[in-house]
């Protein structure tokens, strides 16, 4: 009878575990950072549109009634 081959299982080290957790956190941080960038761009566009409206209202001449 032949014995079944033994397979070695790599036991993760503390460093491997920390790197895994760090990877997850960084991935989430990148997603949050990109969401913040998109939100800043949207707010900037809103400010520009508001400026245009305010300038248009300020330069409009009053109409005689």
BELVENFEN-V872121 format. One record per pair of residues at least 24 apart in sequence whose ideal C-beta (glycine too) atoms are under 10 Angstrom apart, sorted by the first residue. I is the first residue (numbers start at 1). GAP is how many residues later the second one is. D is the distance in whole Angstrom. If there is no record, write none. Layout:
i;gap;d
I;GAP;D
I;GAP;D
//
This chain:
none
//
